Amino acid sequence: MKLSYRTSNNICIIDFAERLTLTETLEMEISLTALSNMDFEGYVLDFTKVQRIDSSGIGLVIAFFNRLRKREIKAVLCPNEYLTSLFRKANLSDVIPTYSTEEEAVSSFQN
């Protein structure tokens, strides 16, 4: 499976596999849609294991965040150093809240 999820205090933590490219996003889109329809307080996308992402992967992330934003559900990203740099270059870090660790990301829902 390309992603898995677990919960912590009604926060859904989604763990992504190493690749997030066109091939993987087609399968992941179905899983993310199903997860976004569940009744969680918020979502943490854990990208710490992702080593490769392309434009379809970035599009999938943006679509997921937009879907949740329309329902006024908070979502945050926990990227590795590579993705942090990539999201800064694409100005996505201004739009998508990011945290250095999963603990910080989960704690952000308590504020």
Backbone as a ProteinNet text record, in pm:
[ID]
protein_1_A
[PRIMARY]
MKLSYRTSNNICIIDFAERLTLTETLEMEISLTALSNMDFEGYVLDFTKVQRIDSSGIGLVIAFFNRLRKREIKAVLCPNEYLTSLFRKANLSDVIPTYSTEEEAVSSFQN
[TERTIARY]
84.6	0	88.2	44.2	121.9	107.9	1.6	-13.8	-86.8	-66.6	-137.9	-178.2	-268.6	-308.3	-326.7	-318.6	-340.1	-399.2	-445.9	-508.4	-443.8	-456.3	-411.4	-504.6	-584.5	-678.4	-767.8	-825.4	-915.6	-846.7	-714.7	-636.8	-592.1	-614.6	-573.9	-432	-340.8	-202.2	-183.7	-157.3	-143.2	4.8	52.5	192.8	205.1	287.8	308.7	433.4	430.3	545.6	651.3	754.4	870.7	844.8	747.6	722.2	581.1	573	444.3	446.6	434.7	438.9	308.5	296.5	171.4	116	200.1	155.1	90.8	154.8	104.7	-16.3	-19.8	-127.9	-264.6	-268.5	-397	-460.6	-381.3	-430.1	-456.6	-367.9	-380.6	-500.5	-538.8	-651.1	-778	-801	-918	-909.9	-792.5	-773.7	-788.1	-729	-738.1	-880.9	-953.8	-1093.1	-1173.1	-1152.4	-1222.7	-1184.5	-1055.6	-1010.9	-1066.9	-1074.3	-1123.9	-1272.3	-1343.2	-1485.7	-1512.4	-1407.1	-1422.9	-1430.8	-1479.2	-1507.7	-1390.7	-1280.3	-1164.2	-1162.6	-1102.8	-1088	-988.1	-887.4	-785.8	-697.4	-604.4	-519.3	-373.9	-284.1	-140.1	-92.8	-31.7	25.8	174.2	214.3	352.7	429.2	511.4	590.4	737.3	767.5	907.9	978.1	903.3	964.1	964.9	898.8	888	1023.5	1070.8	1198	1179.6	1063.8	1038.7	894.1	877.5	744.6	748.4	641	632.8	511.1	480.9	371.6	236.9	216.5	88.7	79.1	189.2	190.4	161.6	222.2	196.4	50.9	-0.3	-140.6	-235	-201.6	-282.3	-287.6	-173.2	-166.3	-250.8	-236.4	-312.8	-463.1	-502.8	-644.7	-699	-620.3	-661.3	-680.9	-583.5	-594.5	-715.1	-738.3	-853.2	-984.7	-993.5	-1115.3	-1146.5	-1043.9	-1063.6	-1093.8	-1026.1	-1046.9	-1191.7	-1252.5	-1392.4	-1484.6	-1443.2	-1523.5	-1475.5	-1381.7	-1324.5	-1257.3	-1186.5	-1109.3	-961.6	-889.5	-747.1	-663.7	-564.8	-468	-330.4	-229.8	-92.5	-1.1	118.6	215.4	338.5	392.2	516.5	615.7	689	777.8	920	995.9	1138.4	1210.6	1343.3	1418.3	1404.3	1407.4	1394.5	1262	1153.2	1021.7	1001	1059.9	1051.8	1111.4	1226.9	1293.4	1208.2	1155.3	1073.1	947.9	880	757.7	788.6	904.7	942.6	963.9	1034.8	1061.7	932.2	834.4	705.4	606	651.6	568.1	448.3	456.1	346.3	351.7	469.1	479.4	402.3	369.7	287	140.3	101.2	-38.4	-67.8	28	10.5	95.6	33.5	111.3	202.4	328.9	423.7	488.1	523.2	587.9	704.3	807.5	930	912.5	824.7	805.1	656.7	627.9	488.9	430	509.8	462.1	418.2	499.2	462.3	335.2	325	207.3	80.6	85.2	-31.7	-63.7	38.4	17	-46.9	-27.7	-85.2	-237.5	-297.4	-442.9	-499.1	-414.2	-458.7	-461.7	-411.4	-407.6	-533.5
-119.1	0	124.2	224.7	347	442.8	427.9	508.7	428.7	470.7	409.7	524.3	494.2	599.6	542.5	631.8	599.5	723.3	712	826.7	857.3	982.7	1029.7	1143	1121.3	1222.7	1278.8	1191.3	1225.2	1304.6	1294.6	1350.5	1232.4	1241	1136.1	1166.3	1075.3	1090.5	996.1	1054.7	976.5	964.2	841.2	813.4	777.2	852.1	828.8	745.1	664.8	582.3	670.6	607.6	679.2	757.1	716.1	781.2	838.7	956.4	1021.1	1080.3	989.6	1027.4	984.8	1010.7	985.1	845.1	744.8	607.2	588.9	642.6	625.6	714.9	834	926.3	877.9	803.1	750.8	661.4	576.9	488.3	566.1	659.7	735.1	827.7	878.5	971.1	907.7	783.5	711.9	700	662	647.4	780.7	887.1	1018	1072.4	1047.1	1090.9	1021.7	892.3	818	870.9	896.1	947.8	1087.5	1169.6	1306.1	1308.1	1201.9	1193.6	1135.3	1094.3	1042.6	1160.5	1136	1242.7	1266.3	1317.8	1351.1	1501	1538.9	1680.1	1748.5	1674.6	1730.1	1619.9	1660.4	1564.8	1611.5	1516.8	1539.5	1451	1511.5	1434.6	1418.3	1297	1268.2	1229.3	1321.2	1301.2	1273.2	1233.9	1216.7	1106	1010.2	900.4	924.1	1029.6	1055.2	1099.3	1028.2	1060.2	1117.3	1093.9	1140.7	1187.1	1306.6	1361.6	1437	1427.4	1502.3	1594.3	1660.3	1757.8	1694.6	1568.9	1503.7	1478.7	1449.2	1431.5	1561.4	1669.6	1800.9	1840	1812.7	1841.7	1764.4	1639.5	1557.2	1618.7	1664.7	1727.4	1854.6	1938.3	2063.1	2034.8	1938.8	1903.5	1853.4	1772.9	1721.6	1836.8	1928.7	2043.5	2129.9	2152.2	2233	2166.5	2035.1	1961.7	1978.5	1969.5	1984.5	2129	2221.5	2363.7	2404	2351.7	2382.5	2337.4	2231.8	2180.8	2238	2333.9	2400.1	2301.2	2206.3	2108.5	2139.4	2146.7	2180.4	2060.1	2087.7	1986.5	2050.8	1974.1	2023.1	1918.4	1961.9	1876	1860.3	1740.8	1711.1	1658.1	1749.7	1706.7	1678.6	1607.8	1592.4	1716.5	1722	1840.1	1866	1759.7	1773	1839.2	1791.8	1846.3	1985	2011.7	2146	2246.2	2213.2	2299.5	2314	2204	2204.9	2290	2273.8	2350.6	2499.6	2532.4	2674.3	2734.2	2661.6	2710.7	2730.5	2646.3	2655.5	2747	2812.5	2901.2	2829.4	2700.1	2625.4	2630.9	2658.7	2665.1	2784.3	2882.3	2994.6	2955.8	2851.7	2809.8	2689.1	2598.2	2475	2480.4	2476.5	2478.3	2355.7	2378.3	2267.8	2269.2	2149.7	2131.9	2035.7	2056.6	1976.5	1833.3	1813.5	1679.3	1647.3	1519.7	1476.4	1526.1	1525.1	1570.8	1716.6	1801.4	1942.2	1956.1	1876.5	1883.1	1845.6	1737.5	1694.7	1797.5	1851.6	1952.9	2078	2108.4	2231.4	2230.2	2115.2	2106.9	2141.7	2147.9	2179.3	2328.7	2407.1	2553	2617.4
0	0	0	-71.1	-87.8	29	107.5	227	333.2	455.6	567.8	660.6	751.4	844.5	983.3	1079.8	1220.6	1285.1	1406.3	1471.1	1604.6	1642.9	1773.5	1814.4	1917.1	1967.2	1856.7	1778.2	1667.1	1556	1548.7	1438.4	1352.7	1223.8	1131.2	1082.1	1106.7	1061.4	943.4	827.5	704.9	671.9	668.1	637.3	489.8	418.9	276.7	253.1	147.9	110	43.6	-8	-59.8	-188.2	-267.5	-396.4	-401.5	-459.4	-479.7	-621.2	-717.2	-858.3	-924.7	-1053.6	-1124.9	-1098.8	-1107.5	-1088	-950.7	-848.2	-711.3	-682.7	-740.9	-706.5	-752.7	-861.1	-907.5	-801.4	-740.5	-634.6	-505.5	-473.1	-348.2	-346.7	-460.4	-465.9	-409.1	-439.6	-387.5	-235.6	-185.3	-40.4	31.5	-25	39.6	38.4	-68.1	-72.8	37.2	52	157.3	295.6	317.3	447.7	474.3	371.7	391.6	425.8	393.5	425.3	564.2	632.3	768.4	864.6	982.3	1078.7	1173.8	1119.4	1202.2	1227.5	1339.6	1373.2	1279.3	1237.2	1149.3	1093.2	1008	936.9	937.9	960.2	946.6	832.5	731.9	622.1	650.6	683.9	719.4	593.4	548	426.2	457.5	578.4	616.5	538.6	484.1	408.2	257.4	212.5	68.3	12.3	-86.8	-151.7	-291.7	-350.2	-487.1	-498.2	-553.2	-576.2	-708.6	-785.1	-910.2	-903.4	-1014.6	-1015.4	-983.8	-1022.6	-990.6	-840	-775.5	-630.1	-557.9	-605	-545.6	-568.5	-686.7	-715.7	-625.1	-597.5	-508.2	-368.3	-319.5	-187.1	-184.3	-284	-289.6	-296.4	-378.2	-388.7	-254.7	-183.7	-53.3	45.3	49.9	139.8	103.9	-23.7	-65.5	-28.8	-44.9	-9.6	139	221.7	365.8	403.6	338	369.1	342.9	238.4	208	320.2	389.2	502	635.1	628.2	746.4	839.9	781.5	857.8	837.3	945.1	940.6	896.9	814.6	773.2	772.9	812.3	815.8	754.5	723.3	656.6	743.9	744.4	815.9	711.4	644.1	536.3	585.5	503.1	530.2	475.7	489	444.8	294.6	216	71	33.8	92.4	59	116.8	232.6	289.8	191.5	138.5	40.2	-86.6	-134	-254.9	-236.6	-124.3	-98.9	-81.9	-24.8	-13.6	-152.5	-237.4	-373	-451.2	-427.8	-497.9	-425.1	-318.2	-236.2	-174.4	-160.9	-99	53.1	109.2	254.8	310.9	223.8	267.7	275.2	203.5	193.2	282.8	291.8	366.8	493.4	611.5	735.3	744.5	777.8	790	927.7	972.6	1102.2	1086	1167.1	1155.5	1202.8	1300.7	1353.6	1362	1368.5	1382.6	1513.6	1619.3	1750.2	1744	1678.8	1663.7	1581.1	1476.3	1389.3	1465.5	1540.7	1618	1725.5	1789.5	1894	1839.8	1712.6	1654.7	1657.6	1672	1676.9	1813.8	1912.6	2048	2073.6	1981	1997.8	1946.7
[MASK]
+++++++++++++++++++++++++++++++++++++++++++++++++++++++++++++++++++++++++++++++++++++++++++++++++++++++++++++++

